[in-house]
Protein backbone atom coordinates (compact mmCIF):
# COMPACT_ATOMS: atom_id res chain seq x y z
CA UNK A 1 0.00 0.00 0.00
CA UNK A 2 1.21 3.49 -0.80
CA UNK A 3 0.48 5.41 2.42
CA UNK A 4 1.70 8.67 0.90
CA UNK A 5 -0.73 8.40 -2.00
CA UNK A 6 -3.55 7.52 0.39
CA UNK A 7 -3.05 10.63 2.55
CA UNK A 8 -2.51 12.83 -0.49
CA UNK A 9 -5.84 11.69 -1.98
CA UNK A 10 -7.64 11.94 1.37
CA UNK A 11 -6.54 15.55 1.85
CA UNK A 12 -7.70 16.42 -1.69
CA UNK A 13 -11.07 14.86 -0.82
CA UNK A 14 -11.31 16.76 2.48
CA UNK A 15 -10.60 20.04 0.68
CA UNK A 16 -13.16 19.27 -2.03
CA UNK A 17 -15.77 18.53 0.64
CA UNK A 18 -14.77 21.52 2.78
CA UNK A 19 -14.32 19.16 5.72
CA UNK A 20 -14.94 20.90 9.05
CA UNK A 21 -14.75 24.30 7.32
CA UNK A 22 -10.95 23.96 7.32
CA UNK A 23 -8.46 23.86 4.49
CA UNK A 24 -5.69 21.27 4.50
CA UNK A 25 -2.28 21.14 2.81
CA UNK A 26 -0.52 17.78 2.54
CA UNK A 27 3.21 17.17 2.50
CA UNK A 28 5.27 14.03 3.09
CA UNK A 29 8.65 15.09 4.49
CA UNK A 30 8.89 11.52 5.92
CA UNK A 31 11.28 12.63 8.66
CA UNK A 32 10.48 15.22 11.32
CA UNK A 33 13.87 16.82 10.67
CA UNK A 34 12.80 17.47 7.04
CA UNK A 35 9.49 19.06 8.04
CA UNK A 36 11.02 22.53 8.26
CA UNK A 37 11.84 22.43 4.54
CA UNK A 38 8.13 22.21 3.70
CA UNK A 39 7.33 25.75 4.78
CA UNK A 40 9.73 27.19 2.20
CA UNK A 41 7.69 25.73 -0.68
CA UNK A 42 4.50 27.75 -0.33
CA UNK A 43 2.78 30.15 1.98
CA UNK A 44 0.17 27.97 3.67
CA UNK A 45 -0.50 29.80 6.94
CA UNK A 46 -4.26 29.57 6.56
CA UNK A 47 -4.34 25.81 6.14
CA UNK A 48 -3.90 22.89 8.47
CA UNK A 49 -0.53 21.50 7.44
CA UNK A 50 -0.74 17.72 7.26
CA UNK A 51 2.79 16.36 7.50
CA UNK A 52 3.44 12.63 7.10
CA UNK A 53 6.51 11.36 9.00
CA UNK A 54 7.96 8.21 10.56
CA UNK A 55 6.46 5.69 8.15
CA UNK A 56 7.05 2.05 8.99
CA UNK A 57 5.86 -1.26 7.57
CA UNK A 58 6.06 -4.72 9.11
CA UNK A 59 5.02 -8.08 7.65
CA UNK A 60 3.56 -10.66 10.03
CA UNK A 61 3.01 -14.05 8.36
CA UNK A 62 0.37 -16.54 9.52
CA UNK A 63 0.91 -20.27 9.15
CA UNK A 64 -1.52 -23.12 8.64
CA UNK A 65 -1.65 -25.42 11.69
CA UNK A 66 -2.25 -28.40 9.41
CA UNK A 67 0.56 -27.90 6.87
CA UNK A 68 2.88 -25.46 8.58
CA UNK A 69 2.94 -23.43 5.36
CA UNK A 70 2.44 -19.71 5.28
CA UNK A 71 -1.19 -19.02 4.37
CA UNK A 72 -1.47 -15.24 4.73
CA UNK A 73 0.51 -12.15 5.54
CA UNK A 74 -0.61 -9.24 7.65
CA UNK A 75 1.01 -5.92 6.85
CA UNK A 76 1.20 -3.55 9.78
CA UNK A 77 1.78 0.12 9.03
CA UNK A 78 2.83 2.76 11.54
CA UNK A 79 3.01 6.45 10.74
CA UNK A 80 2.79 9.89 12.26
CA UNK A 81 0.62 12.61 10.84
CA UNK A 82 1.06 16.13 12.17
CA UNK A 83 -2.10 18.28 11.82
CA UNK A 84 -0.74 21.73 12.61
CA UNK A 85 -1.40 25.35 11.79
CA UNK A 86 0.50 28.55 12.42
CA UNK A 87 -0.14 30.24 15.72
CA UNK A 88 0.90 33.31 17.64
CA UNK A 89 3.29 32.70 20.54
CA UNK A 90 1.47 35.26 22.71
CA UNK A 91 -1.89 33.46 22.55
CA UNK A 92 -3.24 31.63 25.59
CA UNK A 93 -3.48 27.87 25.38
CA UNK A 94 -6.68 28.21 27.42
CA UNK A 95 -6.92 30.73 30.30
CA UNK A 96 -3.43 31.02 31.78
CA UNK A 97 -3.18 34.79 31.21
CA UNK A 98 -6.17 36.69 32.60
CA UNK A 99 -7.98 39.24 30.47
CA UNK A 100 -8.28 37.09 27.35
CA UNK A 101 -11.36 35.08 26.50
CA UNK A 102 -11.40 31.31 26.12
CA UNK A 103 -12.88 31.83 22.65
CA UNK A 104 -9.58 33.34 21.43
CA UNK A 105 -7.38 30.67 23.04
CA UNK A 106 -5.42 28.09 21.04
CA UNK A 107 -7.71 25.43 22.46
CA UNK A 108 -10.76 27.10 20.90
CA UNK A 109 -9.18 28.29 17.65
CA UNK A 110 -6.67 25.53 16.80
CA UNK A 111 -6.66 22.42 18.99
CA UNK A 112 -10.38 21.75 19.38
CA UNK A 113 -11.40 22.37 15.73
CA UNK A 114 -8.66 20.09 14.41
CA UNK A 115 -9.35 17.38 17.01
CA UNK A 116 -13.08 17.44 16.27
CA UNK A 117 -12.30 16.97 12.58
CA UNK A 118 -10.26 13.78 12.99
CA UNK A 119 -12.52 10.73 12.94
CA UNK A 120 -10.88 7.32 13.35
CA UNK A 121 -13.80 5.40 11.81
CA UNK A 122 -13.96 7.71 8.80
CA UNK A 123 -10.24 7.29 8.13
CA UNK A 124 -10.56 3.52 8.55
CA UNK A 125 -13.43 3.50 6.04
CA UNK A 126 -11.35 5.58 3.60
CA UNK A 127 -8.42 3.14 3.99
CA UNK A 128 -10.75 0.26 3.12
CA UNK A 129 -12.04 2.09 0.05
CA UNK A 130 -8.49 2.99 -1.02
CA UNK A 131 -7.13 -0.57 -0.70
CA UNK A 132 -10.31 -2.42 -1.64
CA UNK A 133 -9.88 -4.75 1.34
CA UNK A 134 -10.50 -4.79 5.08
CA UNK A 135 -8.23 -2.54 7.13
CA UNK A 136 -8.12 -2.56 10.92
CA UNK A 137 -6.83 0.41 12.87
CA UNK A 138 -5.00 -1.15 15.79
CA UNK A 139 -4.01 2.02 17.62
CA UNK A 140 -4.90 5.70 17.32
CA UNK A 141 -2.72 7.90 19.55
CA UNK A 142 -3.52 11.59 19.34
CA UNK A 143 -1.25 13.92 21.31
CA UNK A 144 -0.52 17.62 21.18
CA UNK A 145 2.26 18.44 18.74
CA UNK A 146 5.48 19.86 20.11
CA UNK A 147 5.07 23.37 21.43
CA UNK A 148 5.68 26.00 18.72
CA UNK A 149 6.61 23.21 16.30
CA UNK A 150 9.13 24.16 13.60
CA UNK A 151 10.14 27.66 12.55
CA UNK A 152 6.59 28.77 11.72
CA UNK A 153 5.40 28.12 15.27
CA UNK A 154 2.90 25.46 14.32
CA UNK A 155 0.38 24.29 16.90
CA UNK A 156 -1.91 21.30 16.63
CA UNK A 157 -1.90 17.54 16.94
CA UNK A 158 0.35 14.61 16.23
CA UNK A 159 -1.46 11.41 15.33
CA UNK A 160 0.40 8.12 15.53
CA UNK A 161 -1.70 5.47 13.84
CA UNK A 162 -1.09 1.76 13.43
CA UNK A 163 -3.22 -0.21 11.04
CA UNK A 164 -3.24 -3.73 9.63
CA UNK A 165 -4.02 -5.02 6.17
CA UNK A 166 -4.53 -8.78 5.81
CA UNK A 167 -3.57 -10.14 2.42
N, C-alpha and C positions, 0 to 999 in steps of 0.2 A: 504494500500500500504506500502511496506517496502522500505522506502527512502534510507536506508543504502545499501540494496542489489542493488537498482537501480544505485546509484553512484559507487558502487564497480564494477558492470558490465560495466558501461559506461567508467570508467577509463581503465579497461582491453581492451575494444574495441578501445579506443583512442591510447593505447600503441601498439596494434596489427596493427592499421592503420598507426602508426607513425604520428599522428595528429600534424600538425604545426611544425614538426621536433623537438618536445619536448618529454621528457619522463615524465610520471606522476606516483606518488605514492599516493595511497588512504589510509586514516585512518579515523576512526570515533570516536574521543575522546568524542564527544557529548557536552562537556563543554569546553569553552576556557581555563579554569584553568587546565584541564587535557591534553591540547595540548602539553605541555612541556614534558610529559612522552613519547610521540611518538618518539621523536628523539633518545631516548635511545635504541629503538628496532633494528634499522638498520642504516647504513650509507647511506643516500639518498641525499647527497648534490647536485648531478647532476640533480636530478629530481625536477619537480614542485610538492611540497607537496600539496595534496588536502585534507584538513581537514574539516570534517563535524561537525558542532556544532549548538547549539541552535535550536533543532528540536521541532516544535510544530504542533499540529493537532487540527482542530476545525470542528465540525459538524454543518451544517446550514440546518435545515429541510425546505422543501417547502410544503405548504398545498393547497389542492384543494379548490377553491372558492365555488364550488357547495356543497361538502360534509363536508368540514372542516377537513378532514382526511389528514394525512401526505401522500404525494404521491412521494416524492423523497428526497434524502439527498445529499447535496453538502459537500464534505470534502475539507477543505482548509488546506494546508500545508505551513508552514513557516520554513525556515532553512537558515543557513549561511554556505557558503563554502569558505574556505580560499585557494586561489591559490597562494602559496608563494614558494620562492626558496632562498637559502642562498646567502647572499651578503656581500660585504666588507664595513665596516663602513666608510672607507676613500674615497669611490667612490662618485662622483658627482651625484646628482639626475638629473641634466641637465647641466647647465653651471655656477653654482655658484662659483666655484673656477677656475680661469683662468689658461690656460696652458694645459687643458685636453680637448680632443675632445668630441663632442656630441655623437659620435659613441660608446664611452666607458662608457657613463653615464648609470645610472640605468634605465632611461627612455628607452634608446635604447636597453639595454641588458636584462632587466627584465620586466619592466612594459608594454611596448608596445607589445612585443611578446606574453605575456600572454593575454593581453586585446584583441589583434587581433584574438586569438584562441577561445575566448568564444563567441559563437553564440546562442543567445536566441532562435531563431527559430529551430535550430538543436536540442537543448536540449528539447524543447517542443515536437518535432517530436519523439525523443527518449523516452520521457515519455509516449507518446501515444502508441508507439510500446511495451513498457514494460508493461503497464497496459492493453492494448487491447481496451481501450476506449478513448474518447476525453478528453484532458487535456488542460486547459487554464492557461497560465502564466499571473497572475494578475499584479504583479510588479516584476521588475528586477532592483535592486539597486546595482550598482557596485561602490565601493569606495576603495581608497588605504587602504591597511592593516596598522595596527599600525606600526609606525616607529621602525625598528630593532625588529620585533616581535619575542618573545620568546628568549631562550638562544642562539639559532643558528643564530640570526640576520637575520631572514627571511624578505624578501621584496616581495611585490606583491599586490594582490587584495583580497578584501573581497566582496563576492557576497551574498546579501540577496535576496532570491527569494521566492515569494508567488505564489502558483498555486492551482487550483481548479479542483477536479474530481467530476463529477456529476454521482451519482449512481441511 
